[in-house]
Amino acid sequence: MLFASYSQGFRSGFPQDPTVPAGFPGVLPDRLRNYELGSKGSFWGGRVVYDASVYYMQWRGIQQSLTVPYANVTTQAIVNGQSASGLGSDLAVVVEPIQDLKIQASVSWNNLEFDSDVISGGLLLFRQGDRTTSSPELTGGLSAEYDFAIGSRGYRGAFSVSANYISPQAYRGFVGPTLTDLEVDTGDPMVLARAAFSLDTPGQWKTTLYVDNLNNERGAPVKAFVGVPDWDARVRPRTIGLQIDYRLRQ
């Protein structure tokens, strides 16, 4: 199947958070237009299913969370940029090489950039061509799951493993005693893996043993703009857990 689509949407404006100093301008609505071309299909007797698309975004009045100077103090607020636009693409593939084994892979790329300089109160917030705040350029994922019968009484087991990648993200704020220098602090590229084994009973119980952050990633997807490592927002360390589910109805 080949398809083409056009969509548009908006987010409403709103007042700033009460923690922002009084008098800071409120947030205006932003509007998005998206043009997309793509294809979906399958082959090899349905064992391979794919979904691919390319798109172009136009984002007017884009709302961005920034730490900015106001009334001789720094404050985290939402501001409007003039516009941002760019190309992007998505690709997802699911393969079933043998019965009950599914392998999935996906990748997404976008080149969303500001169309012009963003200036507020005489200060440069974004330069033309800069990416938006906390916006990864590339994400990807790979997973596999094998589902199998255990005995002849209806019990089933499932092994699954997955890994997801996200490229570095930038956060912006103003630093220095005069609050005129723009700092871009880029987060770490992240790879987060997970493994799990599930046991599904013929009744209404399901038990899952899992390990999140299997590779014990210690990076920070977004770093504190003030340059204090202990303030970076880090991911949760490797976590081992047991989850028990009970279905009220079959």
C-alpha positions in Angstrom: 0.0 0.0 0.0 1.2 3.5 -0.9 -0.2 6.5 1.0 0.0 10.3 1.3 -1.4 12.4 4.1 -1.6 16.0 5.2 -2.4 16.8 8.8 -2.4 19.8 11.1 -2.9 20.6 14.7 -2.2 23.1 17.4 -1.5 23.5 21.1 -3.3 26.3 23.0 -1.5 29.2 24.7 -1.5 29.5 28.5 -0.1 31.6 31.4 3.3 30.9 32.8 3.7 28.7 35.8 3.1 30.5 39.1 6.8 30.1 40.0 7.8 32.3 37.0 8.1 36.0 38.1 5.0 38.1 37.6 5.0 40.0 34.3 6.8 37.3 32.2 4.8 37.0 28.9 2.4 34.2 28.6 2.7 31.5 25.9 1.0 31.8 22.5 -0.5 28.9 20.6 1.8 26.9 18.3 0.6 25.2 15.1 2.0 22.3 13.1 1.6 21.2 9.5 2.8 17.8 8.4 3.1 16.3 4.9 3.8 12.6 4.6 4.4 9.9 1.9 4.8 6.3 2.8 4.3 2.6 2.1 3.2 -0.4 4.1 3.3 -4.0 3.0 4.4 -7.5 3.5 6.2 -10.3 1.7 7.7 -13.8 2.2 4.2 -15.1 2.8 3.5 -12.5 5.5 6.7 -13.3 7.5 8.1 -9.8 6.8 5.9 -6.7 7.4 7.3 -3.2 6.9 6.1 0.4 7.4 8.2 3.2 5.9 7.5 6.9 5.4 9.1 10.3 4.8 7.6 13.6 6.0 8.1 17.3 6.2 7.1 19.4 9.2 6.3 23.1 9.5 6.0 24.3 13.1 4.9 27.9 13.7 5.2 29.6 17.0 6.9 26.5 18.5 6.7 26.3 22.3 10.1 25.7 24.0 11.0 25.2 27.6 14.1 27.3 28.4 15.9 28.8 31.4 16.0 32.5 30.7 16.9 35.7 32.5 14.1 38.0 33.7 14.0 40.8 36.3 17.7 40.0 37.2 17.0 36.4 38.0 17.0 33.2 36.0 13.8 31.3 35.6 12.5 28.3 33.7 9.7 29.3 31.4 8.0 28.5 28.1 8.8 30.8 25.2 7.6 30.9 21.6 10.0 30.6 18.6 9.0 32.0 15.3 9.1 28.7 13.3 10.9 25.5 12.8 10.8 23.0 9.9 12.6 19.9 8.5 12.5 16.6 6.9 12.1 13.2 8.7 11.7 9.5 8.0 10.5 6.4 9.8 11.1 2.8 9.1 9.8 -0.3 11.0 10.2 -4.0 10.1 8.9 -7.1 11.7 10.3 -10.5 10.7 9.1 -14.0 11.7 11.9 -16.3 10.5 10.4 -19.3 12.3 7.0 -19.9 13.9 6.6 -18.0 17.2 9.8 -16.0 16.9 9.3 -12.3 16.0 12.2 -9.9 15.4 11.4 -6.1 15.2 13.6 -3.2 14.2 12.8 0.4 13.8 14.6 3.7 13.2 13.5 7.3 13.1 15.4 10.4 11.9 14.4 14.0 11.8 16.1 17.3 10.9 13.8 19.8 12.7 15.6 23.1 12.9 14.8 26.8 13.5 14.1 28.7 10.4 15.5 32.0 11.8 17.2 33.4 14.9 15.0 33.5 18.0 15.6 36.7 20.1 13.8 37.6 23.3 14.5 40.8 25.3 17.5 41.4 23.0 19.1 38.1 23.8 19.7 35.3 21.3 17.8 32.1 22.4 18.3 30.1 19.2 20.4 30.6 16.1 19.0 29.8 12.6 19.7 26.1 12.0 19.8 25.1 15.7 17.8 22.0 16.8 14.9 22.4 19.2 15.4 21.8 22.9 15.5 18.2 24.1 15.0 16.9 20.5 16.9 13.8 19.5 17.9 13.6 15.9 18.0 9.8 15.7 16.2 7.0 17.6 16.2 3.3 17.0 15.1 0.0 18.5 15.7 -3.7 18.1 13.7 -6.5 19.8 13.1 -10.2 19.7 10.4 -12.4 21.3 10.0 -16.2 21.3 6.7 -17.6 22.5 6.4 -21.4 23.1 4.2 -24.0 24.8 5.2 -25.6 28.1 3.7 -29.1 28.4 0.3 -30.0 27.2 -1.9 -28.3 29.7 -2.0 -24.8 28.2 1.0 -23.2 29.9 3.0 -20.8 27.7 6.4 -19.2 28.1 7.9 -16.2 26.4 11.5 -14.9 26.2 12.0 -11.3 25.1 14.9 -9.0 24.7 15.1 -5.4 23.4 17.4 -2.4 23.1 16.6 1.2 22.3 18.9 4.0 21.2 18.4 7.7 21.4 20.9 10.3 20.1 22.2 13.2 22.3 19.8 16.0 23.2 20.6 19.6 23.9 19.2 21.8 26.6 19.6 25.6 26.5 19.9 28.2 29.2 21.7 31.5 30.0 24.7 31.5 32.4 27.2 34.0 33.7 26.7 37.1 35.9 25.4 39.2 33.0 23.1 36.4 31.7 24.1 37.1 28.1 26.0 34.0 27.1 24.1 31.1 25.5 25.2 27.7 26.7 24.4 24.5 24.9 24.9 21.4 27.0 24.5 18.1 25.1 23.3 15.0 26.8 24.7 11.5 26.4 23.7 9.1 23.6 21.7 6.4 25.3 21.3 2.7 24.8 18.8 1.0 27.1 18.3 -2.8 27.1 15.7 -5.0 28.6 15.2 -8.8 29.0 12.2 -10.7 30.4 10.7 -14.2 30.8 6.9 -14.6 31.1 4.9 -17.6 32.2 1.2 -17.5 31.2 -1.1 -20.0 32.9 -4.2 -21.5 31.3 -6.2 -19.7 34.0 -6.0 -16.0 34.8 -2.4 -15.6 36.1 0.7 -14.3 34.3 4.1 -13.9 36.0 7.0 -12.0 34.4 10.6 -11.8 35.6 12.4 -8.8 34.0 15.6 -6.8 34.0 15.3 -3.2 33.0 18.5 -1.2 31.9 20.2 -4.6 31.4 23.4 -2.9 30.3 23.3 -0.6 33.4 23.5 2.6 31.3 24.7 5.4 33.6 24.5 8.4 31.2 22.3 11.5 31.4 19.9 12.1 28.4 19.7 15.8 29.4 22.4 17.5 31.4 22.0 20.4 33.8 22.8 23.6 32.0 24.6 25.1 35.0 27.4 22.5 34.6 27.0 20.6 37.9 27.2 16.9 37.1 25.3 15.9 40.2 22.3 17.8 38.9 22.1 15.8 35.7 18.9 13.8 35.1 20.2 10.3 34.9 18.4 7.1 34.0 17.4 4.5 36.6 20.2 1.9 37.1 19.8 -1.8 36.3 16.6 -3.0 38.0 15.4 -6.6 38.5 11.8 -7.2 39.2 9.0 -9.7 39.3 5.5 -8.8 38.1 2.4 -10.8 38.7 -0.8 -10.1 36.7 -4.3 -11.4 37.4 -6.9 -11.1 34.6 -10.4 -10.5 36.0 -11.9 -12.0 32.8 -10.7 -14.5 30.3 
